[in-house]
């Protein structure tokens, strides 16, 4: 099944409410990247363009802030749910994303605190730059690990406590498509 055919088939057959709102089941890399990450990138690009349009006035920035807040609140639950299901496909609990988030927040706080230092005292002590770079590492490393874990590594092929492999249906669909193509080829001969 070709890429666009698979997307077309998914659009027609997928239960989107369960995909974005239900915490049950598993999601493969393809579904996670195409139906969650790609739309989030598009939404963020639109928000960034809107920010450039509204940047000239305080009212525009307030409107942009409200729109960004609403979009964030509307997409927060689906992001958590689909990421949980992706972690389930990897054989891990959805709570793993809390650990990633906590380490990222500690790093962000360390970076923020190190940037609050007085520039006159910065040259007298080594603690602030060390705290800055350690905080930066604590913020960036979990993001990199999370991206590799969620977006790149394959899920388990065998059933686990969260259900069957999400690729099982796609493999069956591919087999059925091949059978249908062979049947049509025989009819055309």
PyMOL CGO cylinders between C-alpha atoms (Angstrom):
from pymol import cmd
from pymol.cgo import CYLINDER

trace = [
    CYLINDER, 0.00, 0.00, 0.00, 1.45, 3.34, -1.03, 0.3, 1, 1, 1, 1, 1, 1,
    CYLINDER, 1.45, 3.34, -1.03, 1.90, 6.17, 1.45, 0.3, 1, 1, 1, 1, 1, 1,
    CYLINDER, 1.90, 6.17, 1.45, -0.94, 8.37, 0.16, 0.3, 1, 1, 1, 1, 1, 1,
    CYLINDER, -0.94, 8.37, 0.16, -3.24, 5.36, -0.23, 0.3, 1, 1, 1, 1, 1, 1,
    CYLINDER, -3.24, 5.36, -0.23, -2.58, 4.46, 3.39, 0.3, 1, 1, 1, 1, 1, 1,
    CYLINDER, -2.58, 4.46, 3.39, -3.42, 8.00, 4.54, 0.3, 1, 1, 1, 1, 1, 1,
    CYLINDER, -3.42, 8.00, 4.54, -6.58, 7.96, 2.40, 0.3, 1, 1, 1, 1, 1, 1,
    CYLINDER, -6.58, 7.96, 2.40, -7.57, 4.58, 3.86, 0.3, 1, 1, 1, 1, 1, 1,
    CYLINDER, -7.57, 4.58, 3.86, -6.90, 5.82, 7.41, 0.3, 1, 1, 1, 1, 1, 1,
    CYLINDER, -6.90, 5.82, 7.41, -8.98, 8.96, 6.86, 0.3, 1, 1, 1, 1, 1, 1,
    CYLINDER, -8.98, 8.96, 6.86, -11.92, 6.84, 5.74, 0.3, 1, 1, 1, 1, 1, 1,
    CYLINDER, -11.92, 6.84, 5.74, -11.68, 4.06, 8.33, 0.3, 1, 1, 1, 1, 1, 1,
    CYLINDER, -11.68, 4.06, 8.33, -9.99, 5.38, 11.49, 0.3, 1, 1, 1, 1, 1, 1,
    CYLINDER, -9.99, 5.38, 11.49, -11.99, 6.19, 14.61, 0.3, 1, 1, 1, 1, 1, 1,
    CYLINDER, -11.99, 6.19, 14.61, -10.50, 9.66, 15.14, 0.3, 1, 1, 1, 1, 1, 1,
    CYLINDER, -10.50, 9.66, 15.14, -12.32, 10.29, 18.41, 0.3, 1, 1, 1, 1, 1, 1,
    CYLINDER, -12.32, 10.29, 18.41, -10.77, 7.16, 19.94, 0.3, 1, 1, 1, 1, 1, 1,
    CYLINDER, -10.77, 7.16, 19.94, -7.38, 7.95, 18.38, 0.3, 1, 1, 1, 1, 1, 1,
    CYLINDER, -7.38, 7.95, 18.38, -7.11, 11.43, 19.89, 0.3, 1, 1, 1, 1, 1, 1,
    CYLINDER, -7.11, 11.43, 19.89, -9.17, 11.12, 23.07, 0.3, 1, 1, 1, 1, 1, 1,
    CYLINDER, -9.17, 11.12, 23.07, -9.00, 7.50, 24.30, 0.3, 1, 1, 1, 1, 1, 1,
    CYLINDER, -9.00, 7.50, 24.30, -6.02, 6.29, 26.31, 0.3, 1, 1, 1, 1, 1, 1,
    CYLINDER, -6.02, 6.29, 26.31, -6.56, 2.65, 25.32, 0.3, 1, 1, 1, 1, 1, 1,
    CYLINDER, -6.56, 2.65, 25.32, -4.46, 0.80, 22.81, 0.3, 1, 1, 1, 1, 1, 1,
    CYLINDER, -4.46, 0.80, 22.81, -1.24, 1.38, 20.94, 0.3, 1, 1, 1, 1, 1, 1,
    CYLINDER, -1.24, 1.38, 20.94, -0.02, 3.71, 18.19, 0.3, 1, 1, 1, 1, 1, 1,
    CYLINDER, -0.02, 3.71, 18.19, 2.81, 2.90, 15.75, 0.3, 1, 1, 1, 1, 1, 1,
    CYLINDER, 2.81, 2.90, 15.75, 5.53, 5.36, 14.69, 0.3, 1, 1, 1, 1, 1, 1,
    CYLINDER, 5.53, 5.36, 14.69, 3.79, 6.13, 11.41, 0.3, 1, 1, 1, 1, 1, 1,
    CYLINDER, 3.79, 6.13, 11.41, 0.51, 7.12, 13.06, 0.3, 1, 1, 1, 1, 1, 1,
    CYLINDER, 0.51, 7.12, 13.06, 2.26, 9.11, 15.78, 0.3, 1, 1, 1, 1, 1, 1,
    CYLINDER, 2.26, 9.11, 15.78, 4.41, 11.08, 13.36, 0.3, 1, 1, 1, 1, 1, 1,
    CYLINDER, 4.41, 11.08, 13.36, 1.82, 11.62, 10.60, 0.3, 1, 1, 1, 1, 1, 1,
    CYLINDER, 1.82, 11.62, 10.60, -1.32, 12.22, 12.66, 0.3, 1, 1, 1, 1, 1, 1,
    CYLINDER, -1.32, 12.22, 12.66, 0.12, 13.98, 15.73, 0.3, 1, 1, 1, 1, 1, 1,
    CYLINDER, 0.12, 13.98, 15.73, 3.58, 15.46, 15.12, 0.3, 1, 1, 1, 1, 1, 1,
    CYLINDER, 3.58, 15.46, 15.12, 3.00, 16.71, 11.57, 0.3, 1, 1, 1, 1, 1, 1,
    CYLINDER, 3.00, 16.71, 11.57, -0.27, 18.53, 12.44, 0.3, 1, 1, 1, 1, 1, 1,
    CYLINDER, -0.27, 18.53, 12.44, 1.41, 20.03, 15.53, 0.3, 1, 1, 1, 1, 1, 1,
    CYLINDER, 1.41, 20.03, 15.53, 4.22, 21.39, 13.36, 0.3, 1, 1, 1, 1, 1, 1,
    CYLINDER, 4.22, 21.39, 13.36, 1.66, 22.95, 11.00, 0.3, 1, 1, 1, 1, 1, 1,
    CYLINDER, 1.66, 22.95, 11.00, -0.30, 24.47, 13.91, 0.3, 1, 1, 1, 1, 1, 1,
    CYLINDER, -0.30, 24.47, 13.91, 2.88, 25.92, 15.43, 0.3, 1, 1, 1, 1, 1, 1,
    CYLINDER, 2.88, 25.92, 15.43, 3.91, 27.41, 12.08, 0.3, 1, 1, 1, 1, 1, 1,
    CYLINDER, 3.91, 27.41, 12.08, 0.49, 29.05, 11.73, 0.3, 1, 1, 1, 1, 1, 1,
    CYLINDER, 0.49, 29.05, 11.73, 0.77, 30.47, 15.26, 0.3, 1, 1, 1, 1, 1, 1,
    CYLINDER, 0.77, 30.47, 15.26, 4.25, 31.80, 14.50, 0.3, 1, 1, 1, 1, 1, 1,
    CYLINDER, 4.25, 31.80, 14.50, 2.95, 33.50, 11.33, 0.3, 1, 1, 1, 1, 1, 1,
    CYLINDER, 2.95, 33.50, 11.33, 0.06, 34.99, 13.30, 0.3, 1, 1, 1, 1, 1, 1,
    CYLINDER, 0.06, 34.99, 13.30, 2.52, 36.32, 15.85, 0.3, 1, 1, 1, 1, 1, 1,
    CYLINDER, 2.52, 36.32, 15.85, 4.40, 38.13, 13.08, 0.3, 1, 1, 1, 1, 1, 1,
    CYLINDER, 4.40, 38.13, 13.08, 1.12, 39.66, 11.86, 0.3, 1, 1, 1, 1, 1, 1,
    CYLINDER, 1.12, 39.66, 11.86, -0.02, 40.74, 15.32, 0.3, 1, 1, 1, 1, 1, 1,
    CYLINDER, -0.02, 40.74, 15.32, 3.37, 41.92, 16.63, 0.3, 1, 1, 1, 1, 1, 1,
    CYLINDER, 3.37, 41.92, 16.63, 2.74, 45.59, 15.76, 0.3, 1, 1, 1, 1, 1, 1,
    CYLINDER, 2.74, 45.59, 15.76, 0.13, 46.24, 18.45, 0.3, 1, 1, 1, 1, 1, 1,
    CYLINDER, 0.13, 46.24, 18.45, -0.58, 45.32, 22.04, 0.3, 1, 1, 1, 1, 1, 1,
    CYLINDER, -0.58, 45.32, 22.04, -4.15, 44.30, 21.15, 0.3, 1, 1, 1, 1, 1, 1,
    CYLINDER, -4.15, 44.30, 21.15, -2.81, 42.06, 18.40, 0.3, 1, 1, 1, 1, 1, 1,
    CYLINDER, -2.81, 42.06, 18.40, -0.39, 40.37, 20.79, 0.3, 1, 1, 1, 1, 1, 1,
    CYLINDER, -0.39, 40.37, 20.79, -3.21, 39.85, 23.31, 0.3, 1, 1, 1, 1, 1, 1,
    CYLINDER, -3.21, 39.85, 23.31, -5.40, 38.31, 20.60, 0.3, 1, 1, 1, 1, 1, 1,
    CYLINDER, -5.40, 38.31, 20.60, -2.50, 36.09, 19.50, 0.3, 1, 1, 1, 1, 1, 1,
    CYLINDER, -2.50, 36.09, 19.50, -1.86, 35.07, 23.12, 0.3, 1, 1, 1, 1, 1, 1,
    CYLINDER, -1.86, 35.07, 23.12, -5.50, 34.11, 23.62, 0.3, 1, 1, 1, 1, 1, 1,
    CYLINDER, -5.50, 34.11, 23.62, -5.58, 32.12, 20.37, 0.3, 1, 1, 1, 1, 1, 1,
    CYLINDER, -5.58, 32.12, 20.37, -2.31, 30.37, 21.28, 0.3, 1, 1, 1, 1, 1, 1,
    CYLINDER, -2.31, 30.37, 21.28, -3.65, 29.54, 24.76, 0.3, 1, 1, 1, 1, 1, 1,
    CYLINDER, -3.65, 29.54, 24.76, -6.88, 28.11, 23.34, 0.3, 1, 1, 1, 1, 1, 1,
    CYLINDER, -6.88, 28.11, 23.34, -5.00, 26.04, 20.74, 0.3, 1, 1, 1, 1, 1, 1,
    CYLINDER, -5.00, 26.04, 20.74, -2.60, 24.77, 23.42, 0.3, 1, 1, 1, 1, 1, 1,
    CYLINDER, -2.60, 24.77, 23.42, -5.45, 23.77, 25.73, 0.3, 1, 1, 1, 1, 1, 1,
    CYLINDER, -5.45, 23.77, 25.73, -7.31, 22.04, 22.87, 0.3, 1, 1, 1, 1, 1, 1,
    CYLINDER, -7.31, 22.04, 22.87, -4.26, 20.05, 21.76, 0.3, 1, 1, 1, 1, 1, 1,
    CYLINDER, -4.26, 20.05, 21.76, -2.80, 19.22, 25.19, 0.3, 1, 1, 1, 1, 1, 1,
    CYLINDER, -2.80, 19.22, 25.19, -5.02, 16.21, 25.96, 0.3, 1, 1, 1, 1, 1, 1,
    CYLINDER, -5.02, 16.21, 25.96, -4.67, 14.61, 22.48, 0.3, 1, 1, 1, 1, 1, 1,
    CYLINDER, -4.67, 14.61, 22.48, -0.88, 15.03, 22.68, 0.3, 1, 1, 1, 1, 1, 1,
    CYLINDER, -0.88, 15.03, 22.68, -0.75, 13.34, 26.09, 0.3, 1, 1, 1, 1, 1, 1,
    CYLINDER, -0.75, 13.34, 26.09, -3.10, 10.53, 25.02, 0.3, 1, 1, 1, 1, 1, 1,
    CYLINDER, -3.10, 10.53, 25.02, -1.41, 9.72, 21.72, 0.3, 1, 1, 1, 1, 1, 1,
    CYLINDER, -1.41, 9.72, 21.72, 2.04, 9.88, 23.34, 0.3, 1, 1, 1, 1, 1, 1,
    CYLINDER, 2.04, 9.88, 23.34, 0.79, 7.45, 26.02, 0.3, 1, 1, 1, 1, 1, 1,
    CYLINDER, 0.79, 7.45, 26.02, -0.36, 5.07, 23.31, 0.3, 1, 1, 1, 1, 1, 1,
    CYLINDER, -0.36, 5.07, 23.31, 2.99, 5.40, 21.53, 0.3, 1, 1, 1, 1, 1, 1,
    CYLINDER, 2.99, 5.40, 21.53, 4.77, 4.56, 24.78, 0.3, 1, 1, 1, 1, 1, 1,
    CYLINDER, 4.77, 4.56, 24.78, 2.40, 1.60, 25.16, 0.3, 1, 1, 1, 1, 1, 1,
    CYLINDER, 2.40, 1.60, 25.16, 3.52, 0.41, 21.71, 0.3, 1, 1, 1, 1, 1, 1,
    CYLINDER, 3.52, 0.41, 21.71, 7.11, 0.61, 22.94, 0.3, 1, 1, 1, 1, 1, 1,
    CYLINDER, 7.11, 0.61, 22.94, 6.13, -1.56, 25.92, 0.3, 1, 1, 1, 1, 1, 1,
    CYLINDER, 6.13, -1.56, 25.92, 6.37, 1.26, 28.47, 0.3, 1, 1, 1, 1, 1, 1,
    CYLINDER, 6.37, 1.26, 28.47, 3.88, 2.99, 30.72, 0.3, 1, 1, 1, 1, 1, 1,
    CYLINDER, 3.88, 2.99, 30.72, 2.54, 6.37, 29.66, 0.3, 1, 1, 1, 1, 1, 1,
    CYLINDER, 2.54, 6.37, 29.66, 3.89, 7.76, 32.92, 0.3, 1, 1, 1, 1, 1, 1,
    CYLINDER, 3.89, 7.76, 32.92, 7.36, 7.74, 31.36, 0.3, 1, 1, 1, 1, 1, 1,
    CYLINDER, 7.36, 7.74, 31.36, 6.57, 11.08, 29.71, 0.3, 1, 1, 1, 1, 1, 1,
    CYLINDER, 6.57, 11.08, 29.71, 6.19, 12.61, 33.19, 0.3, 1, 1, 1, 1, 1, 1,
    CYLINDER, 6.19, 12.61, 33.19, 9.81, 11.68, 33.95, 0.3, 1, 1, 1, 1, 1, 1,
    CYLINDER, 9.81, 11.68, 33.95, 10.98, 13.28, 30.70, 0.3, 1, 1, 1, 1, 1, 1,
    CYLINDER, 10.98, 13.28, 30.70, 8.96, 16.40, 31.43, 0.3, 1, 1, 1, 1, 1, 1,
    CYLINDER, 8.96, 16.40, 31.43, 10.26, 16.66, 35.00, 0.3, 1, 1, 1, 1, 1, 1,
    CYLINDER, 10.26, 16.66, 35.00, 13.92, 16.50, 33.93, 0.3, 1, 1, 1, 1, 1, 1,
    CYLINDER, 13.92, 16.50, 33.93, 13.27, 19.07, 31.18, 0.3, 1, 1, 1, 1, 1, 1,
    CYLINDER, 13.27, 19.07, 31.18, 11.63, 21.40, 33.72, 0.3, 1, 1, 1, 1, 1, 1,
    CYLINDER, 11.63, 21.40, 33.72, 14.53, 21.06, 36.17, 0.3, 1, 1, 1, 1, 1, 1,
    CYLINDER, 14.53, 21.06, 36.17, 16.92, 21.96, 33.35, 0.3, 1, 1, 1, 1, 1, 1,
    CYLINDER, 16.92, 21.96, 33.35, 14.78, 24.91, 32.29, 0.3, 1, 1, 1, 1, 1, 1,
    CYLINDER, 14.78, 24.91, 32.29, 14.65, 26.20, 35.88, 0.3, 1, 1, 1, 1, 1, 1,
    CYLINDER, 14.65, 26.20, 35.88, 18.44, 25.89, 36.18, 0.3, 1, 1, 1, 1, 1, 1,
    CYLINDER, 18.44, 25.89, 36.18, 18.90, 27.84, 32.93, 0.3, 1, 1, 1, 1, 1, 1,
    CYLINDER, 18.90, 27.84, 32.93, 16.42, 30.47, 34.09, 0.3, 1, 1, 1, 1, 1, 1,
    CYLINDER, 16.42, 30.47, 34.09, 18.08, 30.85, 37.48, 0.3, 1, 1, 1, 1, 1, 1,
    CYLINDER, 18.08, 30.85, 37.48, 21.54, 31.10, 35.98, 0.3, 1, 1, 1, 1, 1, 1,
    CYLINDER, 21.54, 31.10, 35.98, 20.36, 33.89, 33.68, 0.3, 1, 1, 1, 1, 1, 1,
    CYLINDER, 20.36, 33.89, 33.68, 19.16, 35.93, 36.66, 0.3, 1, 1, 1, 1, 1, 1,
    CYLINDER, 19.16, 35.93, 36.66, 22.66, 36.52, 37.98, 0.3, 1, 1, 1, 1, 1, 1,
    CYLINDER, 22.66, 36.52, 37.98, 24.26, 39.92, 38.18, 0.3, 1, 1, 1, 1, 1, 1,
    CYLINDER, 24.26, 39.92, 38.18, 26.66, 40.42, 35.20, 0.3, 1, 1, 1, 1, 1, 1,
    CYLINDER, 26.66, 40.42, 35.20, 29.20, 42.09, 37.52, 0.3, 1, 1, 1, 1, 1, 1,
    CYLINDER, 29.20, 42.09, 37.52, 29.50, 38.97, 39.67, 0.3, 1, 1, 1, 1, 1, 1,
    CYLINDER, 29.50, 38.97, 39.67, 29.52, 36.59, 36.69, 0.3, 1, 1, 1, 1, 1, 1,
    CYLINDER, 29.52, 36.59, 36.69, 33.23, 37.04, 36.10, 0.3, 1, 1, 1, 1, 1, 1,
    CYLINDER, 33.23, 37.04, 36.10, 34.03, 36.42, 39.78, 0.3, 1, 1, 1, 1, 1, 1,
    CYLINDER, 34.03, 36.42, 39.78, 32.40, 33.01, 40.05, 0.3, 1, 1, 1, 1, 1, 1,
    CYLINDER, 32.40, 33.01, 40.05, 32.22, 29.91, 37.91, 0.3, 1, 1, 1, 1, 1, 1,
    CYLINDER, 32.22, 29.91, 37.91, 28.97, 28.62, 39.45, 0.3, 1, 1, 1, 1, 1, 1,
    CYLINDER, 28.97, 28.62, 39.45, 26.53, 30.50, 37.21, 0.3, 1, 1, 1, 1, 1, 1,
    CYLINDER, 26.53, 30.50, 37.21, 27.96, 29.40, 33.83, 0.3, 1, 1, 1, 1, 1, 1,
    CYLINDER, 27.96, 29.40, 33.83, 28.26, 25.82, 35.08, 0.3, 1, 1, 1, 1, 1, 1,
    CYLINDER, 28.26, 25.82, 35.08, 24.65, 25.93, 36.26, 0.3, 1, 1, 1, 1, 1, 1,
    CYLINDER, 24.65, 25.93, 36.26, 23.59, 27.40, 32.92, 0.3, 1, 1, 1, 1, 1, 1,
    CYLINDER, 23.59, 27.40, 32.92, 25.28, 24.70, 30.82, 0.3, 1, 1, 1, 1, 1, 1,
    CYLINDER, 25.28, 24.70, 30.82, 24.22, 21.87, 33.13, 0.3, 1, 1, 1, 1, 1, 1,
    CYLINDER, 24.22, 21.87, 33.13, 20.65, 23.17, 32.99, 0.3, 1, 1, 1, 1, 1, 1,
    CYLINDER, 20.65, 23.17, 32.99, 20.84, 23.41, 29.23, 0.3, 1, 1, 1, 1, 1, 1,
    CYLINDER, 20.84, 23.41, 29.23, 22.10, 19.82, 29.04, 0.3, 1, 1, 1, 1, 1, 1,
    CYLINDER, 22.10, 19.82, 29.04, 19.35, 18.68, 31.42, 0.3, 1, 1, 1, 1, 1, 1,
    CYLINDER, 19.35, 18.68, 31.42, 16.77, 20.38, 29.23, 0.3, 1, 1, 1, 1, 1, 1,
    CYLINDER, 16.77, 20.38, 29.23, 18.12, 19.19, 25.86, 0.3, 1, 1, 1, 1, 1, 1,
    CYLINDER, 18.12, 19.19, 25.86, 19.21, 15.60, 26.58, 0.3, 1, 1, 1, 1, 1, 1,
    CYLINDER, 19.21, 15.60, 26.58, 15.77, 14.30, 27.65, 0.3, 1, 1, 1, 1, 1, 1,
    CYLINDER, 15.77, 14.30, 27.65, 14.24, 15.94, 24.58, 0.3, 1, 1, 1, 1, 1, 1,
    CYLINDER, 14.24, 15.94, 24.58, 16.71, 14.10, 22.35, 0.3, 1, 1, 1, 1, 1, 1,
    CYLINDER, 16.71, 14.10, 22.35, 16.16, 10.80, 24.15, 0.3, 1, 1, 1, 1, 1, 1,
    CYLINDER, 16.16, 10.80, 24.15, 12.39, 11.32, 24.03, 0.3, 1, 1, 1, 1, 1, 1,
    CYLINDER, 12.39, 11.32, 24.03, 12.48, 12.02, 20.29, 0.3, 1, 1, 1, 1, 1, 1,
    CYLINDER, 12.48, 12.02, 20.29, 14.53, 8.90, 19.62, 0.3, 1, 1, 1, 1, 1, 1,
    CYLINDER, 14.53, 8.90, 19.62, 12.40, 6.78, 21.96, 0.3, 1, 1, 1, 1, 1, 1,
    CYLINDER, 12.40, 6.78, 21.96, 9.01, 7.92, 20.69, 0.3, 1, 1, 1, 1, 1, 1,
    CYLINDER, 9.01, 7.92, 20.69, 9.56, 8.86, 17.07, 0.3, 1, 1, 1, 1, 1, 1,
    CYLINDER, 9.56, 8.86, 17.07, 12.33, 6.58, 15.85, 0.3, 1, 1, 1, 1, 1, 1,
    CYLINDER, 12.33, 6.58, 15.85, 12.44, 3.28, 17.74, 0.3, 1, 1, 1, 1, 1, 1,
    CYLINDER, 12.44, 3.28, 17.74, 9.97, 0.60, 16.62, 0.3, 1, 1, 1, 1, 1, 1,
    CYLINDER, 9.97, 0.60, 16.62, 7.25, -0.72, 18.88, 0.3, 1, 1, 1, 1, 1, 1,
    CYLINDER, 7.25, -0.72, 18.88, 7.05, -4.29, 20.05, 0.3, 1, 1, 1, 1, 1, 1,
    CYLINDER, 7.05, -4.29, 20.05, 5.64, -6.61, 17.40, 0.3, 1, 1, 1, 1, 1, 1,
    CYLINDER, 5.64, -6.61, 17.40, 4.06, -8.94, 19.91, 0.3, 1, 1, 1, 1, 1, 1,
    CYLINDER, 4.06, -8.94, 19.91, 0.90, -8.22, 21.88, 0.3, 1, 1, 1, 1, 1, 1,
    CYLINDER, 0.90, -8.22, 21.88, 1.50, -6.62, 25.27, 0.3, 1, 1, 1, 1, 1, 1,
    CYLINDER, 1.50, -6.62, 25.27, -0.68, -5.56, 28.20, 0.3, 1, 1, 1, 1, 1, 1,
    CYLINDER, -0.68, -5.56, 28.20, -2.02, -2.61, 26.15, 0.3, 1, 1, 1, 1, 1, 1,
    CYLINDER, -2.02, -2.61, 26.15, -3.18, -4.68, 23.19, 0.3, 1, 1, 1, 1, 1, 1,
    CYLINDER, -3.18, -4.68, 23.19, -2.22, -6.03, 19.79, 0.3, 1, 1, 1, 1, 1, 1,
    CYLINDER, -2.22, -6.03, 19.79, 0.42, -4.42, 17.62, 0.3, 1, 1, 1, 1, 1, 1,
    CYLINDER, 0.42, -4.42, 17.62, -1.08, -1.54, 15.63, 0.3, 1, 1, 1, 1, 1, 1,
    CYLINDER, -1.08, -1.54, 15.63, 0.77, -2.81, 12.57, 0.3, 1, 1, 1, 1, 1, 1,
    CYLINDER, 0.77, -2.81, 12.57, -1.22, -6.05, 12.61, 0.3, 1, 1, 1, 1, 1, 1,
    CYLINDER, -1.22, -6.05, 12.61, -4.16, -4.38, 10.84, 0.3, 1, 1, 1, 1, 1, 1,
    CYLINDER, -4.16, -4.38, 10.84, -1.90, -2.70, 8.27, 0.3, 1, 1, 1, 1, 1, 1,
    CYLINDER, -1.90, -2.70, 8.27, -0.19, -5.98, 7.47, 0.3, 1, 1, 1, 1, 1, 1,
    CYLINDER, -0.19, -5.98, 7.47, -3.59, -7.64, 6.99, 0.3, 1, 1, 1, 1, 1, 1,
    CYLINDER, -3.59, -7.64, 6.99, -4.71, -4.74, 4.80, 0.3, 1, 1, 1, 1, 1, 1,
    CYLINDER, -4.71, -4.74, 4.80, -1.56, -5.08, 2.69, 0.3, 1, 1, 1, 1, 1, 1,
    CYLINDER, -1.56, -5.08, 2.69, -2.15, -8.82, 2.28, 0.3, 1, 1, 1, 1, 1, 1,
    CYLINDER, -2.15, -8.82, 2.28, -5.77, -8.20, 1.27, 0.3, 1, 1, 1, 1, 1, 1,
    CYLINDER, -5.77, -8.20, 1.27, -4.67, -5.52, -1.21, 0.3, 1, 1, 1, 1, 1, 1,
    CYLINDER, -4.67, -5.52, -1.21, -2.15, -7.89, -2.78, 0.3, 1, 1, 1, 1, 1, 1,
    CYLINDER, -2.15, -7.89, -2.78, -4.80, -10.62, -3.06, 0.3, 1, 1, 1, 1, 1, 1,
    CYLINDER, -4.80, -10.62, -3.06, -7.20, -8.13, -4.65, 0.3, 1, 1, 1, 1, 1, 1,
    CYLINDER, -7.20, -8.13, -4.65, -4.55, -6.96, -7.12, 0.3, 1, 1, 1, 1, 1, 1,
    CYLINDER, -4.55, -6.96, -7.12, -3.74, -10.58, -8.06, 0.3, 1, 1, 1, 1, 1, 1,
    CYLINDER, -3.74, -10.58, -8.06, -7.44, -11.34, -8.52, 0.3, 1, 1, 1, 1, 1, 1,
    CYLINDER, -7.44, -11.34, -8.52, -7.90, -8.30, -10.76, 0.3, 1, 1, 1, 1, 1, 1,
    CYLINDER, -7.90, -8.30, -10.76, -4.78, -9.20, -12.76, 0.3, 1, 1, 1, 1, 1, 1,
    CYLINDER, -4.78, -9.20, -12.76, -6.15, -12.72, -13.39, 0.3, 1, 1, 1, 1, 1, 1,
    CYLINDER, -6.15, -12.72, -13.39, -9.52, -11.28, -14.48, 0.3, 1, 1, 1, 1, 1, 1,
    CYLINDER, -9.52, -11.28, -14.48, -7.83, -8.89, -16.91, 0.3, 1, 1, 1, 1, 1, 1,
    CYLINDER, -7.83, -8.89, -16.91, -5.87, -11.72, -18.61, 0.3, 1, 1, 1, 1, 1, 1,
]
cmd.load_cgo(trace, "trace")
